[in-house]
Amino acid sequence: MRTFHVTTGGRLAVLAGLSLWGCAERPTEPTMARSYAKPSQWSLEATIRSYADAFLAIQQPGGEYDLAPRVQTHLKTEISMAWASTALGDPIYAQSGWADHQWVIGNRMEANGGLNWDGPANPYFFEVHQHWFLIANATLARAARPPFDTHDTCARAWSFLAGENAARLDFYETNLRRHGAFFAFRDVDRRGRFQTQAPFKGSYETGAAIWALALHRNSDWAQRATTGGGRAIDYLPRIVAAALRPPAEKGYWDASTAAWIRAHLWNGNGWQGWQGPDAKYGFHLQEAMLEYLYESGATTGWSETAACSRQLIGRVRANGTIQGLPDGYGSPEYEYGVALSLLALTARAARDRDPVLSADAYAAAGAVAARIVAWFPPGTQEDHAMILLGLARYVAIGRALGNVS
């Protein structure tokens, strides 16, 4: 990891260990000559089903999964179950995810639209949880097409960020006005104080905003001004443009490493310095950009996103292991699951933009998928939801690309 500090004279890099993003192979030529391992379709589908069935087995009579209390664990599991339904053609998993989603609406969404972190006694509300909620909602709706309407809950989730919170302020516009950065404050507490839970803002969180708004860009609620502020759809290009700026300009794209930085740092009064790339937060921003580019058909951000994917492909070995993973920020399960997602999403997003990159990414994804199947048994933690998501995306996207019968 590298930690950078912005100074009036430029930036000073403080090395805290060797960054793989600084020295890893970043191929500029096609890599199809590499011979990758490949899993059998039977083993993939059997593994996806075993992971999804493990979550079914812990679903309670009220609809909720018996998971850790943090709300993001529920929402990430719902997203993974939706993709499992798509990969296997079995609606039961998305229906299960919808049941948990309804429990979240009934038990974690408060009157102002804010999602409490792990229960009403907790004082913090996070931008990222509002967006994970929107992502889960849209992903489940696509997979299951449920009979109930959640338009109102989506509008409420966004309105919380736009001003219907204890501060009565917009998370984004207020940060821009006070600190010159168009990304949201990380959190607000019940007393209306921003940025009191932790001294950073991760690319993971900025990525969730991009992904959520890309999925909902055509939703009626996103096209209209909400009670708390402006139209959600207008924020999407602004957040993308801000993320693509260099770290010294309060963006997240580090061209020197062809990767997204981990986080901007908060000193109590403003944003000061940043942390270099990692395989958890930065991977999630890459995930979001790939979803955004695919969903919107946009060209802005493609060159950066493609460069990041090529850098990841260059680190995938023939046996499916990935140079530098895990890196200490996440578990092996979490980081390999998200890496597999990135490779599958790259294959989809690059299909019509760069067919060679698409083929390279899908081949590398197959090797990583085979390694995951051999390494990681099913479980019911957030880490296992990330593995389920990666495997399900690989199968579903492979089928859509014509690589799976």
C-alpha positions as CSV (number, residue, x, y, z in Angstrom):
1,M,0.0,0.0,0.0
2,R,1.2,3.5,-0.6
3,T,0.0,6.5,1.3
4,F,0.1,9.9,-0.5
5,H,0.0,13.3,1.2
6,V,-0.9,16.4,-0.7
7,T,1.2,19.5,0.0
8,T,1.3,23.0,-1.3
9,G,4.3,22.1,-3.4
10,G,2.7,19.0,-5.0
11,R,2.5,15.5,-3.5
12,L,4.9,13.6,-1.4
13,A,4.8,9.8,-1.6
14,V,5.4,7.8,1.6
15,L,6.1,4.2,0.8
16,A,4.7,1.7,3.3
17,G,5.7,-1.5,1.6
18,L,6.0,-2.4,-2.1
19,S,2.9,-1.6,-4.1
20,L,1.9,-4.3,-6.5
21,W,0.0,-1.7,-8.5
22,G,3.3,0.1,-9.1
23,C,5.3,-2.9,-10.3
24,A,2.8,-5.5,-11.6
25,E,2.7,-6.4,-15.2
26,R,0.4,-4.1,-17.1
27,P,0.1,-5.7,-20.6
28,T,-0.5,-3.5,-23.6
29,E,-0.6,-6.5,-26.0
30,P,-3.2,-9.2,-26.1
31,T,-2.6,-11.9,-23.5
32,M,-4.6,-14.8,-25.1
33,A,-1.4,-16.7,-25.6
34,R,-1.5,-17.6,-21.9
35,S,-2.9,-21.0,-21.2
36,Y,-5.5,-20.7,-18.4
37,A,-7.1,-23.4,-16.3
38,K,-10.9,-23.6,-16.8
39,P,-13.6,-25.0,-14.6
40,S,-16.3,-27.4,-15.7
41,Q,-19.8,-26.0,-16.1
42,W,-21.2,-28.7,-13.8
43,S,-18.7,-27.8,-11.0
44,L,-19.5,-24.1,-11.4
45,E,-23.3,-24.5,-11.3
46,A,-23.1,-27.0,-8.4
47,T,-20.9,-24.6,-6.4
48,I,-23.2,-21.6,-7.1
49,R,-26.2,-23.7,-5.9
50,S,-24.4,-24.8,-2.8
51,Y,-23.4,-21.3,-1.8
52,A,-27.0,-20.0,-2.5
53,D,-28.6,-22.9,-0.6
54,A,-26.4,-22.1,2.4
55,F,-28.1,-18.6,2.6
56,L,-31.5,-20.2,2.1
57,A,-30.9,-22.4,5.1
58,I,-30.4,-19.4,7.4
59,Q,-33.5,-17.5,6.3
60,Q,-35.8,-16.8,9.2
61,P,-39.6,-16.8,9.3
62,G,-39.7,-13.0,9.1
63,G,-37.7,-13.1,5.8
64,E,-34.4,-12.0,7.2
65,Y,-31.2,-13.9,6.8
66,D,-29.5,-14.9,10.1
67,L,-26.5,-12.8,9.4
68,A,-24.2,-10.4,11.1
69,P,-26.4,-7.3,12.1
70,R,-24.7,-4.8,9.8
71,V,-27.1,-3.8,7.1
72,Q,-24.6,-4.0,4.2
73,T,-24.2,-7.7,4.8
74,H,-27.9,-8.2,4.1
75,L,-27.9,-6.0,1.0
76,K,-24.8,-7.6,-0.5
77,T,-26.3,-11.1,0.1
78,E,-29.5,-10.0,-1.6
79,I,-27.5,-8.9,-4.7
80,S,-25.6,-12.1,-4.8
81,M,-28.8,-14.2,-4.5
82,A,-30.3,-12.2,-7.4
83,W,-27.3,-13.0,-9.6
84,A,-27.5,-16.7,-8.5
85,S,-31.1,-16.8,-9.9
86,T,-29.9,-15.3,-13.1
87,A,-27.0,-17.7,-13.4
88,L,-29.0,-20.9,-12.6
89,G,-32.4,-19.8,-14.1
90,D,-34.0,-20.6,-10.7
91,P,-36.2,-17.8,-9.3
92,I,-36.1,-19.2,-5.7
93,Y,-32.9,-17.4,-4.9
94,A,-34.1,-13.9,-6.0
95,Q,-37.4,-14.5,-4.2
96,S,-35.4,-15.3,-1.1
97,G,-33.4,-12.1,-1.5
98,W,-36.7,-10.1,-1.9
99,A,-37.9,-11.5,1.4
100,D,-34.8,-10.2,3.1
101,H,-35.1,-6.9,1.3
102,Q,-38.6,-6.4,2.6
103,W,-37.3,-7.2,6.1
104,V,-34.7,-4.4,5.6
105,I,-37.4,-2.0,4.5
106,G,-39.5,-2.8,7.5
107,N,-36.8,-3.0,10.2
108,R,-33.8,-0.9,9.0
109,M,-35.3,2.0,7.0
110,E,-36.4,4.8,9.2
111,A,-39.1,7.5,8.6
112,N,-36.7,9.8,6.8
113,G,-35.4,7.1,4.5
114,G,-32.1,6.5,6.3
115,L,-31.0,2.9,6.8
116,N,-29.6,2.4,10.3
117,W,-26.3,0.5,10.4
118,D,-27.0,-2.3,12.8
119,G,-30.2,-1.2,14.6
120,P,-31.9,1.9,15.9
121,A,-29.5,2.3,18.8
122,N,-26.6,3.0,16.4
123,P,-26.1,6.8,15.8
124,Y,-24.6,6.6,12.3
125,F,-26.1,6.6,8.8
126,F,-23.9,6.0,5.8
127,E,-24.1,7.2,2.2
128,V,-22.9,3.8,1.0
129,H,-25.8,1.9,2.7
130,Q,-28.4,4.0,0.9
131,H,-26.7,3.0,-2.4
132,W,-26.3,-0.6,-1.5
133,F,-30.1,-0.6,-0.9
134,L,-30.7,0.9,-4.3
135,I,-28.4,-1.6,-6.0
136,A,-30.1,-4.5,-4.2
137,N,-33.5,-3.2,-5.2
138,A,-32.7,-2.9,-8.9
139,T,-30.8,-6.2,-9.1
140,L,-33.5,-8.1,-7.4
141,A,-36.2,-6.5,-9.5
142,R,-34.4,-7.6,-12.7
143,A,-34.0,-11.1,-11.5
144,A,-37.4,-11.8,-10.0
145,R,-39.8,-9.0,-11.2
146,P,-41.7,-9.0,-7.8
147,P,-45.3,-8.1,-7.6
148,F,-44.8,-5.2,-5.1
149,D,-43.7,-1.7,-5.9
150,T,-40.7,-0.2,-4.1
151,H,-40.6,3.1,-6.0
152,D,-41.4,5.0,-2.8
153,T,-38.6,3.3,-0.8
154,C,-36.0,4.1,-3.5
155,A,-37.1,7.7,-3.6
156,R,-36.9,7.9,0.2
157,A,-33.4,6.3,0.2
158,W,-32.2,9.0,-2.2
159,S,-34.0,11.8,-0.4
160,F,-32.1,11.0,2.8
161,L,-28.8,11.8,0.9
162,A,-30.2,14.9,-0.7
163,G,-31.4,16.6,2.5
164,E,-33.9,14.5,4.4
165,N,-31.3,13.7,7.2
166,A,-30.6,15.1,10.6
167,A,-28.3,17.8,9.1
168,R,-31.0,18.9,6.6
169,L,-28.2,19.1,4.0
170,D,-27.1,17.4,0.8
171,F,-24.3,15.0,1.4
172,Y,-22.6,15.9,-2.0
173,E,-23.3,19.6,-2.4
174,T,-22.3,20.4,1.1
175,N,-18.9,18.6,0.7
176,L,-18.3,20.4,-2.6
177,R,-19.1,23.8,-1.0
178,R,-17.0,23.2,2.1
179,H,-14.1,21.2,0.8
180,G,-14.1,21.2,-3.0
181,A,-14.9,17.5,-3.5
182,F,-17.9,16.2,-5.3
183,F,-18.3,12.9,-3.4
184,A,-20.5,12.5,-0.4
185,F,-19.5,12.7,3.2
186,R,-19.1,9.2,4.5
187,D,-21.7,9.5,7.2
188,V,-24.0,11.6,9.2
189,D,-25.1,11.0,12.8
190,R,-28.4,11.4,14.5
191,R,-27.3,14.9,15.7
192,G,-26.7,16.0,12.1
193,R,-22.9,15.9,12.2
194,F,-21.1,14.8,9.1
195,Q,-17.9,12.7,8.9
196,T,-17.7,11.7,12.6
197,Q,-17.5,7.8,12.3
198,A,-14.1,7.4,10.6
199,P,-11.4,9.6,9.1
200,F,-11.6,8.6,5.5
201,K,-13.9,8.3,2.5
202,G,-13.4,5.1,0.4
203,S,-13.5,4.5,-3.3
204,Y,-15.7,1.6,-2.3
205,E,-18.4,4.1,-1.3
206,T,-18.0,6.4,-4.2
207,G,-18.3,3.3,-6.5
208,A,-21.6,2.3,-4.8
209,A,-23.0,5.7,-5.7
210,I,-22.0,5.3,-9.4
211,W,-23.4,1.8,-9.6
212,A,-26.7,2.6,-7.9
213,L,-27.4,5.7,-9.9
214,A,-26.5,3.9,-13.2
215,L,-29.0,1.1,-12.4
216,H,-31.7,3.6,-11.6
217,R,-30.9,6.2,-14.3
218,N,-34.2,5.4,-16.0
219,S,-36.4,5.1,-12.9
220,D,-39.2,7.6,-12.6
221,W,-38.0,8.7,-9.1
222,A,-34.5,9.4,-10.4
223,Q,-35.8,11.7,-13.2
224,R,-37.8,13.9,-10.8
225,A,-36.7,16.3,-8.1
226,T,-37.1,14.6,-4.7
227,T,-38.4,16.3,-1.6
228,G,-34.9,16.6,-0.2
229,G,-33.1,18.0,-3.2
230,G,-32.3,17.7,-6.9
231,R,-32.8,14.9,-9.5
232,A,-30.7,11.9,-8.7
233,I,-29.9,11.4,-12.4
234,D,-28.1,14.7,-12.5
235,Y,-25.6,13.5,-9.9
236,L,-24.4,10.5,-11.8
237,P,-22.2,12.2,-14.4
238,R,-20.9,14.6,-11.8
239,I,-19.8,11.8,-9.5
240,V,-18.2,9.9,-12.4
241,A,-16.3,13.0,-13.5
242,A,-15.1,13.6,-9.9
243,A,-13.9,10.0,-9.5
244,L,-11.8,10.3,-12.7
245,R,-9.8,13.2,-11.4
246,P,-6.4,12.5,-9.9
247,P,-6.0,12.1,-6.2
248,A,-4.3,15.5,-5.8
249,E,-7.5,17.0,-7.2
250,K,-9.7,15.0,-4.8
251,G,-10.4,12.3,-7.4
252,Y,-9.8,8.5,-7.2
253,W,-7.9,7.6,-10.4
254,D,-4.2,7.1,-10.1
255,A,-2.8,7.0,-13.6
256,S,0.7,6.1,-12.4
257,T,-0.6,2.7,-11.2
258,A,-3.6,2.3,-13.5
259,A,-5.8,1.7,-10.5
260,W,-8.3,3.4,-8.2
261,I,-6.9,4.7,-4.9
262,R,-8.3,3.2,-1.7
263,A,-9.5,6.3,0.1
264,H,-9.2,10.1,0.8
265,L,-8.2,10.9,4.3
266,W,-10.0,13.2,6.7
267,N,-8.1,15.2,9.3
268,G,-11.1,16.5,11.2
269,N,-11.4,19.7,9.3
270,G,-11.1,18.7,5.6
271,W,-9.6,16.1,3.2
272,Q,-5.9,15.8,3.5
273,G,-4.0,13.1,1.7
274,W,-5.0,9.7,0.4
275,Q,-4.2,6.0,0.5
276,G,-3.0,4.2,-2.6
277,P,-4.7,1.3,-4.4
278,D,-5.9,-1.9,-2.7
279,A,-7.9,-5.0,-3.6
280,K,-11.0,-4.2,-1.8
281,Y,-12.1,-0.6,-1.9
282,G,-10.5,0.2,-5.3
283,F,-11.9,-3.1,-6.7
284,H,-15.4,-2.0,-5.8
285,L,-15.0,1.3,-7.7
286,Q,-13.7,-0.6,-10.7
287,E,-16.8,-2.8,-10.4
288,A,-19.0,0.3,-10.4
289,M,-17.4,1.8,-13.4
290,L,-17.8,-1.4,-15.4
291,E,-21.5,-1.6,-14.4
292,Y,-21.9,2.1,-15.3
293,L,-20.2,1.8,-18.7
294,Y,-22.3,-1.2,-19.6
295,E,-25.6,0.1,-18.4
296,S,-25.2,3.6,-19.8
297,G,-23.2,3.0,-23.0
298,A,-21.1,6.0,-22.0
299,T,-17.5,6.5,-23.2
300,T,-16.3,8.7,-20.4
301,G,-14.1,6.6,-18.1
302,W,-13.6,3.7,-20.5
303,S,-9.9,4.2,-21.1
304,E,-9.2,4.3,-17.3
305,T,-11.4,1.4,-16.6
306,A,-9.9,-0.7,-19.4
307,A,-6.4,0.1,-18.2
308,C,-7.3,-1.1,-14.7
309,S,-8.8,-4.3,-16.1
310,R,-5.7,-5.0,-18.2
311,Q,-3.6,-4.5,-15.1
312,L,-5.6,-7.0,-13.2
313,I,-5.5,-9.5,-16.1
314,G,-1.7,-9.2,-16.0
315,R,-1.7,-10.4,-12.4
316,V,-3.8,-13.5,-13.0
317,R,-1.6,-16.6,-13.2
318,A,-2.4,-19.7,-15.3
319,N,-3.5,-21.6,-12.2
320,G,-6.0,-18.9,-11.2
321,T,-4.1,-17.4,-8.4
322,I,-3.7,-13.6,-8.5
323,Q,-0.4,-11.8,-7.8
324,G,-0.8,-9.7,-4.6
325,L,-4.1,-11.2,-3.3
326,P,-5.0,-11.2,-0.5
327,D,-3.4,-7.8,0.3
328,G,-4.5,-7.6,4.0
329,Y,-7.4,-5.3,3.5
330,G,-9.9,-8.1,2.9
331,S,-10.1,-11.8,3.3
332,P,-9.0,-14.1,0.5
333,E,-12.6,-15.0,-0.1
334,Y,-13.7,-11.4,-0.4
335,E,-10.9,-10.3,-2.6
336,Y,-11.0,-13.3,-5.0
337,G,-14.8,-13.0,-5.2
338,V,-14.6,-9.3,-6.2
339,A,-11.7,-9.9,-8.6
340,L,-13.7,-12.6,-10.4
341,S,-16.6,-10.2,-10.7
342,L,-14.3,-7.6,-12.2
343,L,-13.0,-10.0,-14.8
344,A,-16.5,-11.2,-15.8
345,L,-17.8,-7.6,-15.9
346,T,-14.9,-6.6,-18.1
347,A,-15.7,-9.4,-20.5
348,R,-19.2,-8.0,-20.8
349,A,-18.4,-4.3,-20.9
350,A,-15.6,-4.8,-23.5
351,R,-17.5,-7.1,-25.8
352,D,-18.3,-4.3,-28.4
353,R,-15.5,-1.9,-27.4
354,D,-12.5,-4.2,-27.3
355,P,-13.1,-7.8,-28.2
356,V,-9.6,-8.9,-27.4
357,L,-9.8,-7.4,-23.9
358,S,-13.2,-9.1,-23.5
359,A,-11.8,-12.5,-24.5
360,D,-8.7,-12.0,-22.3
361,A,-10.9,-11.1,-19.3
362,Y,-13.2,-14.1,-19.7
363,A,-10.3,-16.5,-20.1
364,A,-8.7,-15.1,-16.9
365,A,-12.0,-15.2,-15.1
366,G,-12.3,-18.9,-15.9
367,A,-9.0,-19.7,-14.2
368,V,-9.9,-17.6,-11.1
369,A,-13.3,-19.3,-11.0
370,A,-11.7,-22.8,-11.1
371,R,-9.4,-21.8,-8.3
372,I,-12.3,-20.5,-6.2
373,V,-14.2,-23.7,-6.6
374,A,-11.2,-25.7,-5.5
375,W,-10.3,-23.4,-2.5
376,F,-13.4,-22.0,-0.8
377,P,-16.2,-24.1,0.7
378,P,-19.7,-22.5,1.1
379,G,-20.5,-20.3,4.1
380,T,-22.8,-17.6,5.2
381,Q,-20.6,-14.6,5.9
382,E,-20.3,-11.4,3.7
383,D,-17.1,-13.0,2.2
384,H,-19.2,-15.9,0.9
385,A,-21.7,-13.5,-0.6
386,M,-18.8,-12.0,-2.6
387,I,-17.8,-15.4,-3.9
388,L,-21.3,-16.3,-4.8
389,L,-21.6,-13.0,-6.7
390,G,-18.4,-13.5,-8.6
391,L,-19.2,-17.1,-9.6
392,A,-22.8,-16.2,-10.6
393,R,-21.7,-13.2,-12.7
394,Y,-19.1,-15.4,-14.5
395,V,-21.7,-18.0,-15.4
396,A,-24.5,-15.5,-16.3
397,I,-22.3,-13.2,-18.3
398,G,-20.6,-16.2,-20.0
399,R,-24.0,-17.4,-21.1
400,A,-25.0,-13.9,-22.4
401,L,-21.8,-13.7,-24.4
402,G,-22.4,-17.1,-25.9
403,N,-19.6,-18.8,-24.1
404,V,-21.9,-21.1,-22.1
405,S,-24.5,-23.3,-23.8
